[in-house]
Structures are given as C-alpha cells and as structure tokens.
Amino acid sequence: MATGEDYERVRRDIPQHIKVSVLLAHKYQDGETNPTGWWMSEKYDGVRAYWNGRCFYSRSGNAFYAPSWFTEDLPKDMDLDGELFVGRKKFQSIASIVKKSEPQLWEKVRYYVFDAPHLEEQPFETRMKAIKDYFDKAKPGYAKFVVHEKCTGSDHVDKELKRIIDLGGEGLMIREPGSKYERKRSKTLLKIKKFHEAEALVIGYEPSKSNKDLTGALKVQMANGKEFKVGTGLSKKDRKSPPKVETIITYKFQEYTNSGKPRFPTYVGIRIDMTEPKDAEGVVTEATDD
C-alpha cells in the first residue's frame, strides 16, 4: 500500500483539471420509450468518475486523486466511465472521501465500471465486452464490472426498480442496444428513479428549534430563483457543521407544489462537480401548497 509521500507525488504529477465530456442520461418517462431489449442496471448513488488511464476525473474535469494501490491494476490504455461507490445510501461518505487527502479512506471505495468512452463509435455491446475481457484478465482489486440485464418490458422495469429501492438503492439505468457513446445528454441512456433529483444553492440557515447551536434546515435557492428550506436528511454532523453558503447541494423530492417549489425535499449531499444550481426536468406539478 502506498505511503502518504507516494500519494502526494501522485497529486503533484497529475493535472488537477482536464477537459472531459461524458454520456449523460435523460429521464425515463412511462409510455414514451419501450424498454424491451434495452440493457438495464442499477443506478449507483456514488460520484461519477472518468478514468483516463492515469487519474479519475469528475464529469466537469476535476481530478479525484486516488492512491496508487487503488488504481495500479486499472488499464493504462483504456478510458473507463463509472461510479466511485461505498454503498447504498452513502453518497455523503463517498463525496467526502474524494475531496480529502486521506488515502486510507479509499479502502472503503469501489469503482463500478459501466462504459468505455474511448470506444465511442462502437456499439454498447462491444464496449462492454472490451471491459469484461480486461476485468477477466486483470481482476482489479478495487473495481467492479457492472453487469447489465436485458430488459423484457415495462413490467420487468417496475419489478427491478422495486427490488433496488427495497434494497436501499437509488434506481435504474437503461441503455439502448447498439448505441454509441455520445459525449452529451442522450436519449439512448435513461435514468429511472422513484424520486426527482436537483441541485440548489445554499443561501443561509434556519436554527434548530430544540438547539439553537444546531442547524434545523438549509435555506436554498433553485436555478429559477425560487427559495425553500431543506431539513430532512441532514445528519448530526451536518447540523453541527452545515454546507457553507454558496455551496451547491443535491436534494431529492416527490413533485412540485402549485407554487413550483419541491414537495418533501430531502438533503442528499454536497455536489462537488457543479458550480451552479440545476432544477429537475420533466417534473409534473401534482401537489398543492401546504
């Protein structure tokens, strides 16, 4: 295992920022897409990470400096796309690990690989075979090959989504068979979740009613300018030391109220790869205001 000195050398020798373009998903809408024959896998609640043969980078191109022992058996001549993941319902943990210079914390992390961007013109099936062939040969210790299942129809999606949600997972991803790796948001890749997700800007705090030294809720602002509060989902640590003002956070919610604010918003964690808030797309207003 690498020493702290080795870790700092890695940080010195590898660029802190590069240009990265990744395939991004649209939201799955019932009735709009027939999922039969599409490739289905779990949507992991981790940090998106692009491996360029030397280092992990966020989708905005910022480096995640993993220790050398974590990456030593990853390919040097292949680009990989995946999620750095520590477990279901542990997004805050992985977000914290990738920001810190504490290599020992990476023992908890696994890199879940689901695509090979350098083969962008090849169909998805060819890209997956290339990844599997490498994994079968190299057997990387801290990376996992994401297995995709052929979807048999909408009922299969509903059943698998329920199974994943019951396990504490976030949702599903489905990919169009034969699709290329488009370095943009594409309808060849769809995400299926029970809740909507979005990003907001922290603008202030509301103290806890039971202890004024703790944060009861974050005051946040949507991309469209609307303001609301998020209190659910904050841990004891978050309430003692909440995200700083002007931090971007991710929250999840059920739908919009008549005034266009999220209903039952829940804090997910700090969004380390975004600098501006982003509202959810395709959300139907179904709830009246409280």
C-alpha positions in Angstrom: 0.0 0.0 0.0 1.3 3.5 -0.9 2.6 5.8 1.7 1.4 9.4 2.3 4.5 10.5 0.4 3.6 8.4 -2.6 0.1 9.9 -2.5 1.4 13.5 -2.6 3.6 12.6 -5.5 0.6 11.4 -7.5 -1.1 14.8 -6.7 2.0 16.7 -8.0 2.4 14.7 -11.2 -1.2 14.6 -12.5 -3.1 17.6 -13.8 -5.8 19.0 -11.5 -8.1 19.7 -14.4 -8.7 18.4 -17.9 -11.5 18.6 -20.4 -14.0 15.8 -20.0 -17.1 15.0 -22.0 -19.3 12.1 -20.8 -22.5 10.5 -21.9 -25.4 11.9 -19.8 -28.9 10.4 -19.3 -32.4 11.7 -19.9 -35.2 10.8 -17.5 -37.3 7.8 -18.4 -41.0 8.6 -18.9 -43.6 5.9 -18.8 -45.2 5.5 -22.2 -42.5 7.4 -24.1 -40.0 4.6 -24.5 -40.5 0.9 -25.0 -37.7 -0.6 -22.8 -37.9 -4.1 -24.3 -34.5 -5.2 -25.4 -32.7 -2.4 -23.6 -29.8 -3.0 -21.2 -30.7 -2.5 -17.6 -28.5 -2.0 -14.5 -28.7 -0.4 -11.1 -28.1 3.3 -10.8 -25.4 3.6 -8.2 -25.6 6.5 -5.7 -21.9 7.5 -5.9 -19.6 10.0 -7.6 -19.3 9.8 -11.4 -15.7 9.2 -12.3 -13.9 9.2 -15.7 -10.7 7.2 -15.7 -8.3 8.4 -18.4 -5.5 5.8 -17.8 -3.8 7.9 -15.1 -6.4 9.5 -12.8 -10.1 9.8 -12.0 -11.8 13.0 -13.1 -15.3 14.3 -12.4 -17.6 15.0 -15.3 -16.6 18.6 -15.1 -12.9 17.6 -15.4 -11.7 18.0 -11.8 -9.2 15.4 -10.5 -10.0 12.8 -7.9 -6.6 11.7 -6.6 -6.9 8.0 -5.6 -3.9 6.3 -4.0 -1.7 4.3 -6.4 -2.6 1.0 -4.8 -6.2 1.7 -5.7 -5.5 2.3 -9.4 -2.5 0.1 -10.0 -4.5 -2.6 -11.8 -6.7 -0.3 -13.8 -5.9 -0.1 -17.6 -3.4 2.4 -18.8 -4.6 2.2 -22.4 -8.4 2.4 -21.9 -10.7 5.1 -20.8 -13.4 4.0 -18.4 -16.7 5.6 -17.2 -18.2 4.6 -13.8 -19.1 5.5 -10.3 -16.9 5.7 -7.2 -19.2 4.0 -4.7 -19.1 3.0 -1.0 -22.6 1.6 -0.6 -26.3 2.4 -0.9 -27.5 5.5 0.9 -23.9 6.6 1.5 -23.5 9.4 -1.1 -22.2 11.8 1.5 -19.5 9.4 2.5 -18.1 9.0 -1.0 -18.3 12.7 -1.7 -16.3 13.4 1.5 -13.6 10.7 0.6 -12.9 12.0 -2.9 -12.3 15.5 -1.5 -9.9 14.6 1.3 -6.2 13.8 1.1 -6.5 10.7 3.3 -5.6 7.7 1.1 -6.6 5.2 3.8 -10.2 6.1 3.3 -10.1 4.7 -0.2 -10.1 1.2 1.3 -13.9 1.5 1.5 -14.3 2.6 -2.1 -15.0 0.5 -5.2 -15.1 1.8 -8.8 -18.1 0.4 -10.6 -17.4 0.5 -14.4 -20.2 0.7 -16.9 -18.7 2.1 -20.1 -15.6 2.6 -22.2 -15.6 6.1 -23.8 -12.5 5.5 -25.9 -14.6 3.1 -28.0 -17.3 5.7 -28.5 -18.1 4.7 -32.1 -18.5 1.1 -31.2 -21.9 -0.3 -30.1 -22.6 -0.6 -26.4 -22.2 -4.4 -26.5 -18.7 -4.1 -28.0 -17.7 -1.6 -25.4 -19.0 -3.9 -22.6 -17.1 -6.9 -24.0 -13.9 -4.9 -24.0 -14.3 -4.0 -20.4 -15.3 -7.6 -19.3 -12.3 -9.0 -21.2 -10.0 -6.7 -19.3 -11.6 -7.5 -16.0 -11.5 -11.2 -16.6 -7.8 -11.0 -17.3 -6.6 -8.3 -14.8 -9.1 -8.9 -12.0 -8.7 -5.4 -10.5 -9.0 -5.4 -6.7 -10.9 -2.2 -6.3 -13.0 -2.1 -9.4 -16.2 -3.9 -10.4 -17.7 -4.7 -13.8 -21.3 -3.6 -13.9 -23.4 -6.4 -15.3 -26.3 -5.3 -17.5 -29.5 -7.4 -17.8 -31.6 -7.5 -21.0 -35.0 -5.9 -20.2 -38.1 -7.9 -21.2 -40.6 -5.0 -20.9 -42.2 -2.4 -18.6 -43.2 -5.0 -16.1 -39.6 -6.1 -15.8 -38.5 -2.4 -15.2 -41.2 -2.0 -12.5 -40.2 -5.2 -10.7 -36.4 -4.5 -10.9 -37.0 -0.9 -9.7 -38.9 -2.1 -6.7 -36.2 -4.6 -5.9 -33.5 -2.0 -6.0 -35.5 0.6 -4.0 -36.3 -2.1 -1.3 -32.5 -2.7 -1.0 -31.9 1.0 -0.4 -30.7 1.8 -4.0 -31.4 4.9 -6.0 -32.9 3.5 -9.2 -32.1 2.0 -12.6 -30.3 2.9 -15.8 -31.3 1.6 -19.2 -29.3 1.8 -22.4 -30.4 1.4 -26.0 -29.0 -1.7 -27.6 -26.3 -0.9 -30.2 -26.0 2.7 -29.1 -22.8 4.7 -29.4 -21.1 6.6 -26.6 -22.4 10.1 -27.3 -20.5 12.8 -25.3 -23.6 14.7 -24.4 -27.1 14.1 -22.9 -28.7 11.4 -25.0 -31.9 9.6 -25.1 -30.0 6.3 -25.7 -29.4 6.4 -21.9 -32.3 6.8 -19.5 -32.4 7.0 -15.7 -35.3 5.6 -13.8 -35.8 6.8 -10.2 -38.7 6.9 -7.7 -37.8 10.5 -6.7 -36.7 13.5 -8.7 -33.2 15.0 -8.0 -31.9 18.5 -8.4 -29.3 20.9 -7.2 -29.7 24.1 -5.2 -27.5 26.9 -3.9 -27.2 27.3 -0.1 -28.0 30.9 0.8 -28.5 30.6 4.6 -29.6 28.6 7.6 -32.6 28.2 9.9 -31.6 27.2 13.5 -32.9 24.1 15.2 -36.0 24.8 17.4 -34.6 22.4 20.0 -31.0 23.6 20.0 -30.1 27.0 18.5 -26.4 25.9 18.2 -27.5 23.4 15.5 -28.9 23.9 12.0 -32.5 22.9 11.7 -32.7 23.5 7.9 -30.7 24.9 5.0 -32.1 27.8 3.2 -31.5 27.2 -0.5 -32.3 28.7 -3.9 -33.3 26.9 -7.1 -31.9 27.8 -10.5 -35.2 29.5 -11.3 -34.7 31.8 -8.3 -37.3 30.2 -6.0 -36.3 29.7 -2.4 -37.2 26.9 0.0 -35.8 25.0 3.0 -34.3 21.6 3.3 -34.2 20.0 6.8 -34.9 16.3 6.2 -31.8 14.2 5.5 -29.3 16.3 7.5 -27.1 14.2 9.8 -26.0 15.3 13.3 -22.7 16.1 11.7 -24.4 18.2 9.0 -26.4 20.1 11.7 -23.2 20.9 13.6 -21.3 21.9 10.5 -23.6 22.5 7.6 -22.6 23.1 4.0 -21.2 26.6 3.6 -23.2 29.4 2.0 -22.8 29.3 -1.8 -22.2 25.6 -1.8 -24.2 23.5 -4.3 -26.2 20.7 -2.7 -28.2 17.8 -4.2 -31.7 17.2 -2.9 -34.5 14.8 -3.8 -38.2 15.4 -3.8 -41.5 13.9 -4.9 -43.1 16.6 -7.1 -43.7 20.4 -7.3 -46.3 22.2 -5.3 -48.6 24.7 -7.1 -46.1 27.5 -6.4 -43.3 25.5 -8.1 -41.4 24.5 -5.0 -40.2 20.9 -4.3 -42.6 18.9 -2.1 -40.9 16.9 0.7 -37.3 17.9 -0.2 -34.6 15.7 1.4 -30.9 16.6 1.6 -28.7 14.1 -0.3 -25.2 15.8 -0.1 -22.8 18.4 -1.4 -22.4 18.4 -5.2 -18.7 18.7 -5.7 -18.7 18.8 -9.5 -21.2 21.6 -10.1 -20.9 25.4 -9.5 -24.5 26.4 -10.3 -27.9 25.1 -9.2 -29.9 23.0 -11.7 -33.6 22.3 -11.5 -35.1 18.9 -12.2 -36.5 18.3 -15.7 -39.9 16.9 -16.6 -41.5 17.2 -13.2 -45.3 17.3 -13.1 -47.0 19.7 -10.6 -49.2 17.3 -8.6 -49.2 18.7 -5.1 -51.0 21.6 -3.5 -49.1 24.0 -1.3 -49.1 23.3 2.4 
